[in-house]
Structures are given as structure tokens and as C-alpha cells.
Amino acid sequence: MKTRDIRDLVWFSDDEARTDTLFESEQIWSQIVCLQKAQGIGPMTDAGADAIVTVLAGQVSAQSGKGRARMGQWESILVPVGTDLTLRNASEEPSVILMVLAPPPASGI
């Protein structure tokens, strides 16, 4: 069994959103996203995977398809296969997000 401390993947860049793969296998893929200031990622989509997005710290503005939500710590959304997703930091404080896709993305997200 392999364990990782998510805190080792939490760091921020003034230039762009930071992403690091947490775990990857043939069946599942997970990534930590670190956003600060007005940083964001997306729109992105995967035609073969569902995604779960969970805010670990901070506040995030999420747009999935035609839906929009402001998410705080411990809130999650399900992004169905083939649906566009855009995430942006929504506060003065930095945000940390866990994204999980199953199966792993066909192309790098």
C-alpha cells in the first residue's frame, strides 16, 4: 500500500495554477489543484470519465456545463462524462482542490 501526504503537494505559484498528480492507476486518477488570487483552470472536459471535485481549503467558483456554484471547504460536485468544467479561486485566500476521475483521463487535464 502506498500512502501520500496531500500537504506535500500543496504549494502555489504567482504565475499560474499549480497541479500535481496524487495517485494514478489503470482505473482511477487523482490530482491536487492549488489556486490563489484570480487563478483558475479550464474549461476542460473528458469524453470518457466522470469526475468528483472536492474543495479541501478555500472557496472556489465552479462551472460545470450550464451549472454554476460557489463551493467552500469540504463541498463536492460530480461532473458527468463529457461535461465542461472550469474552476476559479473565489476568495482572497488560496484554495486547494482534489479532483478524482474514473477511468483516468484519455488526455492530460
C-alpha positions as CSV (number, residue, x, y, z in Angstrom):
1,M,0.0,0.0,0.0
2,K,1.3,3.4,-0.9
3,T,0.4,6.5,1.2
4,R,1.0,10.1,0.4
5,D,0.6,13.3,2.5
6,I,-1.5,15.7,0.4
7,R,0.2,18.6,2.2
8,D,3.4,17.7,0.3
9,L,1.5,18.7,-3.0
10,V,0.2,22.0,-1.7
11,W,2.2,24.9,-2.9
12,F,1.3,27.9,-5.0
13,S,2.8,29.8,-8.0
14,D,2.3,33.5,-8.6
15,D,2.3,32.8,-12.4
16,E,-0.3,30.0,-12.8
17,A,-2.5,27.4,-11.2
18,R,-0.5,24.5,-9.7
19,T,-1.5,20.9,-10.3
20,D,0.1,17.7,-9.2
21,T,-1.0,14.1,-9.7
22,L,-1.8,12.5,-6.3
23,F,-2.4,8.9,-7.5
24,E,-2.8,7.2,-10.9
25,S,-3.8,3.6,-11.8
26,E,-5.5,2.0,-14.8
27,Q,-8.9,2.5,-13.1
28,I,-8.6,5.9,-11.3
29,W,-6.7,9.2,-11.4
30,S,-6.5,12.0,-8.8
31,Q,-4.9,15.4,-8.8
32,I,-4.4,18.3,-6.4
33,V,-5.0,21.8,-7.7
34,C,-3.7,24.8,-5.9
35,L,-5.2,28.3,-6.8
36,Q,-4.5,31.7,-5.5
37,K,-5.6,35.2,-6.4
38,A,-7.8,35.1,-9.6
39,Q,-6.2,31.9,-10.9
40,G,-8.3,29.2,-12.5
41,I,-8.2,26.1,-14.7
42,G,-10.4,25.1,-17.6
43,P,-12.6,24.8,-19.4
44,M,-11.7,21.1,-19.6
45,T,-13.6,18.0,-20.4
46,D,-13.1,14.3,-20.8
47,A,-15.3,12.2,-23.1
48,G,-14.7,9.0,-21.1
49,A,-14.6,9.8,-17.4
50,D,-16.8,11.1,-14.6
51,A,-15.1,13.5,-12.1
52,I,-15.6,14.3,-8.5
53,V,-14.3,17.7,-7.4
54,T,-13.8,18.5,-3.7
55,V,-12.6,21.7,-2.1
56,L,-10.1,20.9,0.6
57,A,-9.4,24.6,1.5
58,G,-10.6,28.0,0.5
59,Q,-13.5,28.9,-1.8
60,V,-13.9,28.0,-5.4
61,S,-16.2,29.1,-8.2
62,A,-17.2,26.1,-10.3
63,Q,-18.9,26.0,-13.7
64,S,-19.9,22.5,-14.9
65,G,-21.9,22.5,-18.1
66,K,-24.6,25.2,-17.6
67,G,-24.5,24.9,-13.8
68,R,-22.6,27.3,-11.5
69,A,-21.8,27.0,-7.8
70,R,-19.6,28.7,-5.2
71,M,-18.1,25.9,-3.2
72,G,-16.4,26.1,0.2
73,Q,-14.3,23.7,2.2
74,W,-15.5,20.1,2.1
75,E,-18.1,20.7,-0.6
76,S,-18.1,18.4,-3.7
77,I,-19.6,18.2,-7.1
78,L,-20.0,15.4,-9.6
79,V,-19.0,16.3,-13.2
80,P,-20.6,13.8,-15.6
81,V,-18.7,12.4,-18.5
82,G,-18.3,14.8,-21.4
83,T,-19.2,17.9,-19.4
84,D,-17.0,21.0,-19.4
85,L,-15.5,22.1,-16.1
86,T,-14.0,25.4,-15.1
87,L,-12.7,26.2,-11.6
88,R,-11.5,29.6,-10.2
89,N,-10.4,30.7,-6.8
90,A,-13.2,32.7,-5.3
91,S,-11.7,34.5,-2.3
92,E,-8.6,36.4,-1.2
93,E,-7.3,33.2,0.4
94,P,-5.7,30.4,-1.6
95,S,-7.7,27.3,-2.5
96,V,-6.8,23.6,-2.6
97,I,-8.9,21.2,-4.7
98,L,-8.9,17.4,-5.0
99,M,-10.1,16.1,-8.5
100,V,-10.7,12.4,-9.0
101,L,-11.5,10.9,-12.4
102,A,-12.6,7.3,-13.2
103,P,-11.4,6.0,-15.5
104,P,-8.2,8.1,-15.9
105,P,-8.4,10.9,-18.4
106,A,-7.9,10.0,-22.0
107,S,-5.7,13.1,-22.4
108,G,-3.8,15.1,-19.9
109,I,-6.0,17.5,-18.0
